[in-house]
Amino acid sequence: MKKIVNPEEISGHQKGMERELPFRVPDHYFEDFQARLSARMEAEESGLSGKKVSLFIYMKPVLGLAAAFAAVILLVYFPVRLMTGEKELAANNTVGEEEKIINLVEYVDDHTFFNLLNEEDNDSGLEGRDLEMYIASNYSDYDIFLETQK
């Protein structure tokens, strides 16, 4: 790679060419500059800036967000709801009796659970389901295990 040392080697640069700035100030710009500046400062001080700000300018972003949320709801929520149907959603959310029993028995040891169901000398008069619910809600697995080891 060749190193450029002389400005004459740069393309477009010629000897004797004057350097001229590409930007210019418009003719007669500074002749009435002071008058224009003072008039503008007076207008700003008096509050007559010429621009009126309406409520719509402030509310435009808020209205845009509201429209975006409404579009998402219309394009996603309602079609999904129409396709699946409200009755199917309600039917799928119901918990069956088997699931309730599984939820109750989930925290009780198997051995303890079967012993409680098979005992025939229940003096309290509680049925199996009532006993299950009482044990599941009042005792931990560790407490039940300790009671069975006595």
TORKOL-4160 file (C-alpha; in steps of 0.2 Angstrom, whole numbers, padded with zeros to 4 digits, m for minus):
150
<pt num="1" X="0000" Y="0000" Z="0000"/>
<pt num="2" X="0007" Y="0017" Z="m0005"/>
<pt num="3" X="0007" Y="0031" Z="0008"/>
<pt num="4" X="0001" Y="0048" Z="0002"/>
<pt num="5" X="0013" Y="0061" Z="0007"/>
<pt num="6" X="0010" Y="0076" Z="m0005"/>
<pt num="7" X="m0007" Y="0084" Z="m0006"/>
<pt num="8" X="m0004" Y="0084" Z="m0025"/>
<pt num="9" X="m0006" Y="0066" Z="m0026"/>
<pt num="10" X="m0024" Y="0066" Z="m0020"/>
<pt num="11" X="m0036" Y="0066" Z="m0034"/>
<pt num="12" X="m0045" Y="0082" Z="m0037"/>
<pt num="13" X="m0032" Y="0093" Z="m0029"/>
<pt num="14" X="m0024" Y="0104" Z="m0040"/>
<pt num="15" X="m0010" Y="0117" Z="m0038"/>
<pt num="16" X="m0016" Y="0135" Z="m0037"/>
<pt num="17" X="m0034" Y="0130" Z="m0034"/>
<pt num="18" X="m0042" Y="0141" Z="m0021"/>
<pt num="19" X="m0051" Y="0133" Z="m0006"/>
<pt num="20" X="m0069" Y="0139" Z="m0005"/>
<pt num="21" X="m0081" Y="0136" Z="0008"/>
<pt num="22" X="m0097" Y="0127" Z="0002"/>
<pt num="23" X="m0108" Y="0136" Z="0014"/>
<pt num="24" X="m0113" Y="0154" Z="0012"/>
<pt num="25" X="m0124" Y="0166" Z="0022"/>
<pt num="26" X="m0138" Y="0173" Z="0013"/>
<pt num="27" X="m0137" Y="0191" Z="0006"/>
<pt num="28" X="m0142" Y="0205" Z="0018"/>
<pt num="29" X="m0145" Y="0192" Z="0032"/>
<pt num="30" X="m0136" Y="0202" Z="0046"/>
<pt num="31" X="m0143" Y="0219" Z="0041"/>
<pt num="32" X="m0160" Y="0217" Z="0050"/>
<pt num="33" X="m0155" Y="0203" Z="0061"/>
<pt num="34" X="m0156" Y="0214" Z="0077"/>
<pt num="35" X="m0174" Y="0219" Z="0073"/>
<pt num="36" X="m0179" Y="0201" Z="0070"/>
<pt num="37" X="m0171" Y="0195" Z="0086"/>
<pt num="38" X="m0179" Y="0208" Z="0097"/>
<pt num="39" X="m0196" Y="0205" Z="0089"/>
<pt num="40" X="m0195" Y="0186" Z="0092"/>
<pt num="41" X="m0189" Y="0189" Z="0110"/>
<pt num="42" X="m0204" Y="0201" Z="0114"/>
<pt num="43" X="m0216" Y="0188" Z="0106"/>
<pt num="44" X="m0209" Y="0174" Z="0118"/>
<pt num="45" X="m0210" Y="0185" Z="0133"/>
<pt num="46" X="m0228" Y="0190" Z="0130"/>
<pt num="47" X="m0233" Y="0172" Z="0127"/>
<pt num="48" X="m0238" Y="0175" Z="0109"/>
<pt num="49" X="m0227" Y="0162" Z="0102"/>
<pt num="50" X="m0239" Y="0158" Z="0088"/>
<pt num="51" X="m0241" Y="0139" Z="0092"/>
<pt num="52" X="m0257" Y="0134" Z="0100"/>
<pt num="53" X="m0256" Y="0117" Z="0109"/>
<pt num="54" X="m0272" Y="0107" Z="0109"/>
<pt num="55" X="m0278" Y="0093" Z="0121"/>
<pt num="56" X="m0277" Y="0081" Z="0106"/>
<pt num="57" X="m0258" Y="0083" Z="0105"/>
<pt num="58" X="m0256" Y="0077" Z="0123"/>
<pt num="59" X="m0269" Y="0063" Z="0122"/>
<pt num="60" X="m0262" Y="0056" Z="0105"/>
<pt num="61" X="m0250" Y="0044" Z="0113"/>
<pt num="62" X="m0263" Y="0038" Z="0126"/>
<pt num="63" X="m0276" Y="0036" Z="0112"/>
<pt num="64" X="m0264" Y="0026" Z="0102"/>
<pt num="65" X="m0260" Y="0014" Z="0116"/>
<pt num="66" X="m0279" Y="0011" Z="0119"/>
<pt num="67" X="m0282" Y="0008" Z="0101"/>
<pt num="68" X="m0267" Y="m0005" Z="0101"/>
<pt num="69" X="m0274" Y="m0014" Z="0116"/>
<pt num="70" X="m0292" Y="m0014" Z="0108"/>
<pt num="71" X="m0284" Y="m0021" Z="0092"/>
<pt num="72" X="m0275" Y="m0035" Z="0101"/>
<pt num="73" X="m0291" Y="m0040" Z="0110"/>
<pt num="74" X="m0302" Y="m0040" Z="0095"/>
<pt num="75" X="m0289" Y="m0050" Z="0085"/>
<pt num="76" X="m0284" Y="m0063" Z="0098"/>
<pt num="77" X="m0296" Y="m0065" Z="0112"/>
<pt num="78" X="m0313" Y="m0065" Z="0103"/>
<pt num="79" X="m0308" Y="m0077" Z="0089"/>
<pt num="80" X="m0301" Y="m0089" Z="0102"/>
<pt num="81" X="m0316" Y="m0088" Z="0113"/>
<pt num="82" X="m0327" Y="m0091" Z="0097"/>
<pt num="83" X="m0317" Y="m0106" Z="0092"/>
<pt num="84" X="m0317" Y="m0114" Z="0109"/>
<pt num="85" X="m0334" Y="m0109" Z="0115"/>
<pt num="86" X="m0338" Y="m0104" Z="0133"/>
<pt num="87" X="m0346" Y="m0120" Z="0138"/>
<pt num="88" X="m0331" Y="m0130" Z="0134"/>
<pt num="89" X="m0320" Y="m0119" Z="0144"/>
<pt num="90" X="m0332" Y="m0120" Z="0159"/>
<pt num="91" X="m0333" Y="m0139" Z="0157"/>
<pt num="92" X="m0314" Y="m0141" Z="0157"/>
<pt num="93" X="m0312" Y="m0131" Z="0173"/>
<pt num="94" X="m0323" Y="m0142" Z="0184"/>
<pt num="95" X="m0314" Y="m0154" Z="0196"/>
<pt num="96" X="m0320" Y="m0171" Z="0197"/>
<pt num="97" X="m0323" Y="m0182" Z="0213"/>
<pt num="98" X="m0308" Y="m0192" Z="0209"/>
<pt num="99" X="m0296" Y="m0177" Z="0208"/>
<pt num="100" X="m0303" Y="m0171" Z="0224"/>
<pt num="101" X="m0299" Y="m0187" Z="0233"/>
<pt num="102" X="m0282" Y="m0187" Z="0225"/>
<pt num="103" X="m0279" Y="m0170" Z="0231"/>
<pt num="104" X="m0284" Y="m0175" Z="0249"/>
<pt num="105" X="m0274" Y="m0191" Z="0249"/>
<pt num="106" X="m0258" Y="m0184" Z="0241"/>
<pt num="107" X="m0250" Y="m0178" Z="0257"/>
<pt num="108" X="m0255" Y="m0194" Z="0267"/>
<pt num="109" X="m0243" Y="m0209" Z="0268"/>
<pt num="110" X="m0251" Y="m0225" Z="0259"/>
<pt num="111" X="m0249" Y="m0237" Z="0273"/>
<pt num="112" X="m0257" Y="m0225" Z="0285"/>
<pt num="113" X="m0271" Y="m0221" Z="0273"/>
<pt num="114" X="m0276" Y="m0239" Z="0270"/>
<pt num="115" X="m0275" Y="m0243" Z="0289"/>
<pt num="116" X="m0287" Y="m0229" Z="0293"/>
<pt num="117" X="m0299" Y="m0235" Z="0279"/>
<pt num="118" X="m0298" Y="m0253" Z="0285"/>
<pt num="119" X="m0301" Y="m0250" Z="0304"/>
<pt num="120" X="m0318" Y="m0256" Z="0309"/>
<pt num="121" X="m0318" Y="m0249" Z="0327"/>
<pt num="122" X="m0321" Y="m0231" Z="0323"/>
<pt num="123" X="m0328" Y="m0224" Z="0339"/>
<pt num="124" X="m0330" Y="m0206" Z="0332"/>
<pt num="125" X="m0344" Y="m0211" Z="0320"/>
<pt num="126" X="m0334" Y="m0202" Z="0305"/>
<pt num="127" X="m0335" Y="m0209" Z="0288"/>
<pt num="128" X="m0320" Y="m0213" Z="0278"/>
<pt num="129" X="m0321" Y="m0197" Z="0268"/>
<pt num="130" X="m0323" Y="m0186" Z="0283"/>
<pt num="131" X="m0308" Y="m0195" Z="0292"/>
<pt num="132" X="m0297" Y="m0192" Z="0276"/>
<pt num="133" X="m0301" Y="m0174" Z="0275"/>
<pt num="134" X="m0298" Y="m0171" Z="0294"/>
<pt num="135" X="m0281" Y="m0180" Z="0293"/>
<pt num="136" X="m0276" Y="m0172" Z="0277"/>
<pt num="137" X="m0279" Y="m0154" Z="0284"/>
<pt num="138" X="m0273" Y="m0156" Z="0302"/>
<pt num="139" X="m0258" Y="m0168" Z="0301"/>
<pt num="140" X="m0242" Y="m0168" Z="0291"/>
<pt num="141" X="m0234" Y="m0184" Z="0284"/>
<pt num="142" X="m0221" Y="m0184" Z="0298"/>
<pt num="143" X="m0235" Y="m0183" Z="0312"/>
<pt num="144" X="m0245" Y="m0197" Z="0304"/>
<pt num="145" X="m0229" Y="m0208" Z="0302"/>
<pt num="146" X="m0224" Y="m0205" Z="0321"/>
<pt num="147" X="m0242" Y="m0210" Z="0326"/>
<pt num="148" X="m0241" Y="m0227" Z="0316"/>
<pt num="149" X="m0224" Y="m0231" Z="0323"/>
<pt num="150" X="m0231" Y="m0231" Z="0341"/>
